């Protein structure tokens, strides 16, 4: 089938060397930077790198985490890439015990209770899951080192989800469904070894928030600074959590026009008029995250015709955004590879 998993992996293989170079360059690029500063009184502020020595690069904390995931994922899939040894040395220098101890200390501050929630939390747990799933000596070492931070974030997610009365159905970082989908890989791994609390918290929250949803107004998407589709993110998450017998009925109620390719706006790539504008540049990410969600949903629908329609949509969105991953403005280049690898690999 066109643009199926095998074809997407082939596309990624051709681009992997360039994506790896972009990821490594970004995770060690300290400036420019955007950071949270919470001041309780006068005095000098610690720099972003001092508070986040493991994830200081790539403009902001969550972008550093997701670009570290890009490097790890590409090394896992294509271990013989040019630049692989340099990438391993870079990760070695970032994921150290001392650096992670500082990260844990920072996240333990009261002001950081909700820092990077849920977007950065989800990406950190996805990185942890990637490391845990790779039988490589370096990966085993790297996976053991940030585990205290992953455990802290997982615990906070377990504590927070029951308190979150309503989900955030937005198209940027606070999106509830996307954050939970990113965290789900680690939750599934922990459940396999008898630690199911995180998975249960995610499944319970998703059921409470989303199971009764119907007639999602997808024709309102996109907005001007989206990098996520609220509708497709929710549909992707529920496809992973609901049973194969239940999901098609839920999906038909939630996106009733999906089988017919409606609304057309959901299947039409967004136009990026100015990639140097950080908010408009988000739309490149929307195209790739839509493609990722469509490809994931396509694997879970029983209709071959619907699956083909979704994969065709994913292919169109990928064609619109992939040329901009490695050769783009920094407002795109510091993060877009993460969505390319999410879709393709």
N, C-alpha and C positions, 0 to 999 in steps of 0.2 A: 504494500500500500504506500502511496506517495507520502513522503515526509514522515514515515513511521520511525520507530526508535532506531533501527539500524541505519536508515538514511541520515537521520539527525546526527548520530554518532560519527558517521563518515564526514559530514560537514565540519564537525568539531575537530576531528583529527587533522584536517587541513589547516585549521586556524589556531590549533592549540599552542604552537610555539609562540606566536604573536601574543595570544592571550596570557600566557605564562609570563612573558616579559612585561606586559602591562601590569599584571598583578604584583610582581616582585618590585617593580619601580614604585608602585603606589604605596605599598605597605611600609616602605622606608622613606617616603617623602613626607617630611615633617610640616612643611608649609606649602601653600596656605592651609589654614586649619580653622574649623569652627568647633567650639567646645562649650560645655556647660560650666558656668562659674556661679557658685553659690557662696555668698559672703555673709558670715555671721558677725563680722566686725572689721575694723581697719587692719591693714597689713598687706604684705605682698601676696599675690596669688601664685599658687603653683602652676606651672605650665601644663599643657595637655599631655606632653610627653612624660613629665614627672608623675602625673597621676595615672597615666595609661601607657606604661612602657612596652607592654606586649602589643597594644593596638593603637599606636599613636599616629600612623600614617593615613594616607588616602582621604584627607580633608576632615573626616569625622570618625567617631568610634565605630559606628555600625558599618561604615564603608570599609574600614580597615579589617574588621572581622570577616565581612563577606568576601573581600579580596584575598584574605588569607585562605578562606575556604576554596576560592578559585584555584589558587596555587596547589593546595593539597589535592583537590579533586583531579586536576590535570595531571599531577604527578602519579596519582593512583591509576588513572586511565591510560596514561602514555608515559611510562617510566623512563623511556629512552629519549625524550625530547632534548634537543639542544637547549642548554640553559638549565637542565634539571639539577645538576650538582650545585650551581650557584643558588638556585631556588631553595634547595635543601639547607644550604649554609645560612641563607637569610632566615628561614623558619627556625632553624636552630638558635639563631641569635635573638629571636623575638620570644619564643615560647620557652623561657627559662623559669626556673623555680622562683627566683627573686622577682622577676617581672610579674609573674602571676600572683605572688604574695602581695605586691603593691596593688594590682588590679582588685584583688579581693578586699583589701583594706579600703580602697576607694569606694567600691560598691557597698561596703558595710556602713558607710557614713549615712546618717539619717537623711541628709539632703539627696542621696542617691537612691532612695527607696523605689522611685519610679523611673529612674534613668534608663533610657533606651527600651522602655516597655511599650509594646511587646516585640517590636520589630528587631531591635538589636539582640534581645534575649533569644528570639527564635533563631537568628543567624548563628549566635554563639553555640546553641545546642545542636544546630545542624552541622557546624564545624566539628563539634565533639563526636557526633555520630559518624561522620566521615572518617575521622581518625580511628575510631573504634572498629570500623568495618574493614580496615586495610591491614592485611597481614604483612607488614613491613617493619623492620627494626626501628627505623626512624619514626614511623607513624606510631608505634607502640610507645616510644619515649615521649613524643609530642602529645599523645593522647593522655598519658598519665600526668603530665605537667599542668595543663589547664583544668584538670578534673575538679579541683576545689572551687573554681569559679563556676563551672557548669553545675555543680551540686548546689551552690548558693543560688544561682538563677533558677534552677529547676524548683527548688524549695519555695522561692518567692512566687513563681508561677502557680504552684499548687495552693499557696496561701491566698493569692490575689483573685484567681478565677471565680471562686464562690462569691466573692464580694462584688464582682462586676455584674451588676443587675442587667445592664444592656450592652450589646456589642457595639463596636464602632464600625459602621458601614461606610467607611471613607476610602479614598483612593490613594492615600499616602501612608506614612509610617505607622499611625495608630491603628490601622486596619486589623481587626481582631482575627479574622479568618486566616489571613496570610501569616501572621505571627504564630498562630497555632499550627499551621501546616509545616512551617519551618521547624518548629519544636517537635513535631510528631515523630520524625526519624529517631531521635534520641529516646523519646517516650516508648516507642516500639521496641527498641533495643533493651531498655531497662525492664520492660514487661517480660521479655523472653527469658530473663534471668530471675524472674520472680519478684521484681520490684515494679508493681503496676500502678503506683499512686499517681504518677505524672500522667500516664495514659488515661487513667480513669478521670482525672480532673479535666483533661482536654475534652474527652468524649462527653462528659456530663455537661460541660459548659456549651459545647457545640449543639448538643441535643436541645438544651434549654433555650438557646438563642435562635436556632435556625430550623428546627424540624418542622415547625408549623408555617414556615415562609411559603408564600405563593405569589405569583404574578409580579415578579421583580421588575421594576421599571427600567430595563436595560437601555431603552431608547434615550434616556437622559445622559448616558455615558458617550464620550468622555467629557470631563471638565478640563479646564485649561492647564492644570499643573499635575495631572494624574500620572502616576507610574504603576498603579495597580487598578484592576477592575474589581470593584466591590462585588459585583454579581458573579464573575467568573471565579474569584478567589473563594467565595462561599461555596460555589458548586464544586470546585476542586477539592476543598477540605471535606465536604460531605461525601464525595465519592470515595474518599479513603476511609471514612468512618462507618458509613451505612453498609449493610449487606448487599451483595449483588442482586438479591431478589427485591430489595426495598428501594435501592437508589434510582432506578429508571422512573418509578412512579413519582418519587420526590422531585427529580429533575424536571419531569414533564409539568409538574405543578409550579415549580419555581421559575423556570424559563420556558413557558409554553410554546414559544415560537422557534425554539432552538432547532428542531428537526427540519424546519423550512428555511433555516438561515436567517431568522429574524430575531431582533431587529437588524437591519442592514448595517447600522452604525457600529454594532458590536463586532461585525466581521470585516470592517473597513479599517485599515491602519490609520492611526492618527498622523496628522501633519505637524512636523516640527519646523517652525518658521525661523527660530533663532537658537541654535544650540549653545551659544555663549551665555544665554539667560538661564540661570540655574533652575528656574521653575518651568519654563517652556521646555527645557531639555529633558525634564521628567518624561515627556511623551515618548521619547525613544525607549525608555524602560517600560512604559505601558505596552508598547508594541511587542516587546519580548516577553513580558509577564503574561500578557494575553495569550501569546503563542504557547507558553509553558502550560497555562491552565487548560487551554483547548486540547493540547496533546495528552495531558493527564486525564481529562474527562473522556477523550476518545477511547482510551483503554478500558473504560468502565461502562460504556453504553452497549446494549445488545444489538442495536441496529448498525449494520455495516454502512448503510447510506449516511447515517448521522455521523459515524466515525470518520468517514471520508470527508464530509462537509467540514468537520472540526479540524481535521489535519490540513485540509486545503486552506482554511482560515489561518491556522498556525503558520503555514508556509508563507502566506502573503505577509503576515506581520513580521516574520523573520526576515524576509527579503527587504522590507522597509528599514529595518533597524540594524541588522548585522554589519553592513558596511561602515557603520559609525563607531564600532566598538574600539578598534585600535587606532583609528585615525580621526580623532575628534577633539573638540574643545574639552578642556579639563573638567568643566561642569558636567560633561558626559563621561569622559574617560576615567574618572576616579572610581566609577561604580558599575558602568554598563556591562562590563565583562561578566559580572556575577549573574546577570539575567540571561546573557547569552549561554553561559555554561549550564545554568538551571534548565533552560529550554533544550539544549542540544545534548547534554550529557547526564 
